[in-house]
Amino acid sequence: MKGIIFDFNGTLFWDSKLHYDAWREFSKELRGYEFTDDEMRNKMFGHTNSDIIEYAIGHKPSAEMVEKYGEEKEALYRKRCLADKENFKLAPGAADFLDFLKEHNIPRTIATMSEWSNVEFYIREFGLAKWFDTEKIVFSDGNIPGKPAPDIFRIAAEKINLNPEDCLVIEDAIAGIRSAQAANIGTIYAIASMEPDEFYQNISGIDKIIHNFDEIDRTIFDCQFSPL
């Protein structure tokens, strides 16, 4: 592999429960009852706020509705992040692995369906500029289709001057794994940050299941490669 693309939520930052709790609260407000676990897995993770709200209410929402509920939910989520001081940190092994990628000049970026308000929050709170060119981070800007569409990973590969087949993607969500497959990503690792291994074992296209970033074999990277 010549480079790596990270999903962020549930991957570099294990925040899935915070999103679960926030969306459960807002789904009840939107339709009168909460999302089920299956709905959360299949309709929330990797999808845009617009997609999630549309699913919840059963029709396409207005831009004003998406902005209102999306920002309210994300503000609540960020507040909960800051309050959870024990868990508000990068995933196990992530900082050391990112140091390795930087030291060896391995092309890397993030491809997340989070909106800019959250991405800016992560950049500031986690000091992501230490490891990433923040201008190359791909996020939900209102123009990129949500996962499982392949667009976000194709754009991310282009941002780091690589073909998708030369990239490793780290994902935790079904929609993200399907997105990476559709983008013809060369290698896909699932990180079991919240779900058990069994959840991923019957999903086609996964090359390896990991539990932290120390488990990534660093010899899979072409450390002599230099990006254009």
C-alpha positions in Angstrom: 0.0 0.0 0.0 1.2 3.5 -0.9 -1.2 5.4 1.3 -4.0 5.3 3.9 -7.4 6.9 4.2 -9.1 7.0 7.6 -12.7 7.2 8.5 -12.8 9.3 11.7 -15.8 8.6 13.9 -15.6 5.2 15.5 -12.2 4.8 13.9 -9.6 7.3 14.9 -12.0 8.6 17.6 -14.2 6.0 19.3 -17.3 8.1 19.7 -19.9 5.8 18.4 -21.9 5.7 21.7 -22.0 9.5 21.8 -23.5 9.6 18.3 -25.9 6.8 19.2 -27.2 8.7 22.2 -27.5 12.0 20.4 -29.3 10.5 17.4 -31.6 8.4 19.6 -32.7 11.6 21.3 -33.2 13.4 18.0 -34.9 10.5 16.2 -37.5 10.5 19.0 -38.1 14.2 18.5 -38.4 13.7 14.7 -40.7 10.8 14.6 -42.0 10.1 18.1 -39.8 7.0 18.9 -36.1 6.1 18.8 -34.1 4.5 16.1 -33.5 0.8 16.7 -30.0 -0.7 16.9 -30.3 -2.0 13.3 -31.4 1.4 12.1 -28.5 3.0 13.8 -26.0 0.6 12.1 -27.6 0.8 8.7 -29.1 4.2 8.4 -26.9 6.5 10.6 -23.2 5.6 10.6 -21.5 6.9 7.4 -24.6 8.8 6.3 -25.1 12.6 6.0 -27.4 14.4 8.5 -29.7 15.1 5.5 -29.9 11.4 4.7 -30.6 10.5 8.4 -33.3 13.1 8.8 -34.9 12.0 5.5 -35.0 8.4 6.7 -36.5 9.4 10.1 -39.4 11.6 8.7 -40.0 9.6 5.5 -39.6 12.4 3.0 -37.0 14.8 1.9 -36.5 17.5 4.5 -36.1 21.2 3.8 -32.6 22.7 3.9 -33.8 24.7 6.9 -34.8 21.6 8.8 -31.5 19.8 8.1 -29.6 22.9 9.3 -31.7 23.3 12.4 -31.7 19.6 13.6 -28.3 18.9 12.3 -26.6 21.7 14.2 -28.6 21.0 17.4 -27.6 17.4 17.3 -23.9 18.1 16.6 -23.8 20.8 19.3 -25.2 18.3 21.8 -22.7 15.7 20.6 -19.7 18.1 21.0 -20.9 19.0 24.5 -21.0 15.4 25.4 -17.5 14.8 24.0 -16.0 17.5 26.1 -17.8 16.3 29.2 -16.5 12.7 28.8 -12.9 13.6 29.7 -11.9 10.0 30.3 -12.8 8.9 26.7 -12.2 12.1 24.8 -9.0 11.0 23.1 -7.7 9.3 20.0 -8.2 5.5 19.7 -5.6 3.2 21.2 -2.4 3.2 19.3 -3.6 5.9 16.9 -1.1 8.7 17.9 1.9 6.3 17.6 0.7 5.0 14.2 0.1 8.5 12.9 3.7 9.4 14.0 4.9 6.4 12.0 3.0 7.5 8.9 4.4 11.1 9.2 8.0 9.9 9.9 7.9 7.8 6.7 6.1 10.3 4.6 3.2 7.9 3.8 0.3 9.8 2.1 -2.7 10.0 4.4 -5.9 11.8 4.9 -9.4 11.5 6.5 -12.7 10.8 4.7 -15.6 11.5 7.0 -19.2 12.2 6.6 -19.0 14.6 9.5 -19.8 18.2 8.7 -17.2 21.0 8.9 -18.3 22.2 12.4 -17.3 18.8 13.8 -14.2 18.4 11.7 -13.0 21.8 12.8 -13.7 20.7 16.4 -11.6 17.6 15.9 -8.7 19.4 14.3 -8.6 21.8 17.3 -9.2 19.4 20.1 -7.0 16.6 18.9 -4.3 18.6 17.2 -4.8 16.8 13.9 -2.7 19.4 12.0 0.3 17.6 13.6 -0.3 14.6 11.3 -2.6 15.7 8.5 -2.7 18.4 5.9 -6.1 19.7 7.0 -6.9 21.0 3.6 -6.9 17.5 2.3 -9.5 16.2 4.8 -12.7 15.2 2.9 -15.9 15.9 4.8 -19.6 16.4 4.2 -19.9 19.7 2.4 -23.4 19.3 1.1 -22.1 18.2 -2.3 -20.6 14.7 -1.7 -23.1 11.8 -1.5 -23.1 9.9 1.7 -21.6 6.5 2.1 -22.1 3.9 0.7 -21.6 5.9 -2.4 -18.0 5.7 -3.5 -17.4 9.4 -4.1 -15.8 10.3 -0.7 -13.0 7.7 -1.0 -12.3 8.5 -4.6 -12.0 12.2 -3.7 -9.8 11.3 -0.7 -7.4 9.2 -2.9 -7.1 12.0 -5.4 -6.3 14.4 -2.6 -3.2 12.4 -1.7 -2.3 11.8 -5.4 -3.0 8.1 -5.3 -5.2 5.6 -7.2 -7.8 4.1 -4.9 -6.4 0.6 -5.4 -3.1 1.8 -3.9 -4.8 2.8 -0.6 -5.7 1.2 2.7 -9.0 2.3 4.2 -9.8 1.9 7.9 -13.5 1.8 8.6 -15.9 0.7 11.3 -19.3 1.1 9.6 -21.1 -1.0 7.1 -21.8 2.0 4.9 -18.2 3.0 4.9 -17.0 -0.5 4.1 -19.4 -0.6 1.1 -18.3 2.8 0.0 -14.6 1.7 0.1 -15.5 -1.4 -2.0 -17.4 0.7 -4.5 -14.4 3.0 -4.8 -12.1 0.1 -5.6 -10.0 0.7 -2.6 -7.1 -1.8 -2.5 -7.3 -3.0 1.1 -10.0 -2.5 3.7 -9.6 -3.0 7.4 -12.5 -3.0 9.8 -11.7 -1.7 13.3 -14.0 -3.3 15.9 -14.3 -0.2 18.1 -17.9 -0.9 19.2 -19.1 -4.0 17.4 -17.8 -7.6 18.1 -15.6 -9.4 15.6 -18.6 -11.5 14.6 -20.4 -8.4 13.3 -17.7 -8.1 10.5 -17.0 -11.7 9.8 -19.8 -12.2 7.2 -19.3 -8.8 5.5 -17.5 -9.3 2.2 -14.6 -7.2 1.2 -12.9 -6.9 4.6 -9.3 -7.9 4.4 -8.6 -7.8 8.2 -10.4 -7.0 11.5 -8.3 -5.0 14.0 -9.0 -3.8 17.5 -6.5 -1.0 17.8 -3.9 0.7 15.6 -1.0 -1.3 17.1 -2.3 -4.3 15.2 -1.6 -2.9 11.8 1.4 -4.5 10.1 3.5 -1.5 9.1 5.4 -3.5 6.5 2.4 -3.4 4.2 3.4 0.2 3.3 5.8 1.2 0.6 7.9 3.5 2.8 10.1 4.5 -0.1 7.1 6.0 -1.9 7.1 9.8 -2.2 3.9 11.6 -3.2 3.9 14.0 -6.1 
